[in-house]
């Protein structure tokens, strides 16, 4: 069961990061929803770094799960994932006004804690 939860957690993280980037950065830029300003630059920078960080961490987790699942059953790797999840959750509550990133990261938090408990 642990294997499936790990795949679900990191797969969800990578998928939600791609969707977040597509919706909050690419689509808003293409539709011209924000006029050029310092605030717009900070908005795109925050959301780009947040989403692409999720994608990279999710893909790394999927790669580790595929190639070396035994590493993701050890406490240090799982604690690193829990710390990353709590960090992303803190960023969403401190700097993002939308509820969707909070929900997305919250789901990852629940999945990674379930993976930690099920090892």
C-alpha positions as CSV (number, residue, x, y, z in Angstrom):
1,X,0.0,0.0,0.0
2,X,2.9,2.4,0.8
3,X,4.1,2.2,-2.8
4,X,0.7,3.4,-4.2
5,X,0.4,6.2,-1.7
6,X,3.9,7.4,-2.6
7,X,3.2,7.4,-6.3
8,X,-0.1,9.2,-5.6
9,X,1.6,11.9,-3.5
10,X,4.4,12.7,-5.8
11,X,2.2,12.3,-8.9
12,X,-0.3,14.7,-7.4
13,X,2.4,17.2,-6.6
14,X,3.8,17.2,-10.1
15,X,0.4,17.4,-11.7
16,X,-0.9,20.2,-9.4
17,X,2.4,22.1,-10.0
18,X,1.9,21.9,-13.8
19,X,-1.7,23.0,-13.5
20,X,-0.9,25.8,-11.2
21,X,1.7,27.1,-13.6
22,X,-0.6,26.8,-16.6
23,X,-3.5,28.6,-14.9
24,X,-1.8,31.2,-12.7
25,X,1.1,32.1,-14.9
26,X,0.7,31.1,-18.6
27,X,-3.0,31.7,-19.0
28,X,-3.0,35.1,-17.2
29,X,0.0,36.2,-19.2
30,X,-1.5,35.2,-22.5
31,X,-4.9,36.8,-21.7
32,X,-3.2,40.0,-20.5
33,X,-5.0,39.9,-17.1
34,X,-2.3,41.9,-15.3
35,X,-0.8,45.2,-16.6
36,X,3.0,45.5,-16.4
37,X,4.2,46.6,-13.0
38,X,6.4,45.6,-10.1
39,X,3.5,43.9,-8.5
40,X,2.8,41.8,-11.6
41,X,6.5,40.8,-11.8
42,X,6.4,39.7,-8.1
43,X,3.1,37.8,-8.8
44,X,4.5,35.9,-11.7
45,X,7.8,35.2,-10.0
46,X,6.1,33.9,-6.8
47,X,3.7,31.6,-8.7
48,X,6.4,30.5,-11.2
49,X,8.9,29.5,-8.5
50,X,6.1,27.9,-6.4
51,X,4.7,25.8,-9.2
52,X,7.9,24.8,-10.9
53,X,9.4,23.9,-7.5
54,X,6.4,21.6,-7.0
55,X,6.9,20.0,-10.4
56,X,10.6,19.4,-9.9
57,X,10.2,18.0,-6.4
58,X,7.2,15.8,-7.6
59,X,9.2,14.5,-10.6
60,X,12.2,13.8,-8.3
61,X,9.9,11.9,-5.9
62,X,8.4,9.9,-8.8
63,X,11.9,9.1,-10.1
64,X,13.0,7.9,-6.7
65,X,9.8,5.8,-6.2
66,X,10.4,4.2,-9.6
67,X,14.1,3.5,-9.3
68,X,14.7,3.2,-5.5
69,X,11.5,2.8,-3.5
70,X,13.5,1.6,-0.5
71,X,14.8,5.2,-0.1
72,X,11.3,6.5,0.4
73,X,10.6,4.1,3.2
74,X,13.4,5.6,5.3
75,X,12.6,8.4,7.8
76,X,15.0,11.1,6.5
77,X,13.5,11.1,3.0
78,X,10.0,11.1,4.4
79,X,10.8,13.9,6.8
80,X,12.3,16.0,3.9
81,X,9.0,15.5,2.1
82,X,6.9,16.5,5.1
83,X,9.1,19.6,5.6
84,X,8.7,20.6,1.9
85,X,4.9,20.1,2.2
86,X,4.7,22.3,5.3
87,X,6.9,24.9,3.6
88,X,4.6,25.1,0.6
89,X,1.6,25.2,2.9
90,X,3.2,28.2,4.8
91,X,3.9,30.0,1.5
92,X,0.3,29.6,0.4
93,X,-1.1,31.0,3.6
94,X,1.3,33.8,3.8
95,X,1.5,35.0,0.2
96,X,-1.3,33.6,-1.9
97,X,-4.8,34.9,-1.8
98,X,-6.4,32.0,-3.8
99,X,-7.7,28.9,-2.0
100,X,-6.8,26.5,-4.8
101,X,-3.1,26.3,-4.0
102,X,-3.9,25.8,-0.4
103,X,-6.1,22.8,-1.2
104,X,-3.6,21.4,-3.6
105,X,-0.8,21.5,-1.1
106,X,-3.1,20.3,1.7
107,X,-3.9,17.2,-0.4
108,X,-0.1,16.6,-0.8
109,X,0.4,17.0,2.9
110,X,-2.3,14.4,3.7
111,X,-0.9,12.0,1.2
112,X,2.7,12.3,2.3
113,X,1.7,11.9,6.0
114,X,-0.3,8.8,5.0
115,X,2.8,7.5,3.1
116,X,5.0,8.2,6.2
117,X,2.6,6.3,8.5
118,X,2.1,3.4,6.1
119,X,5.8,2.5,5.7
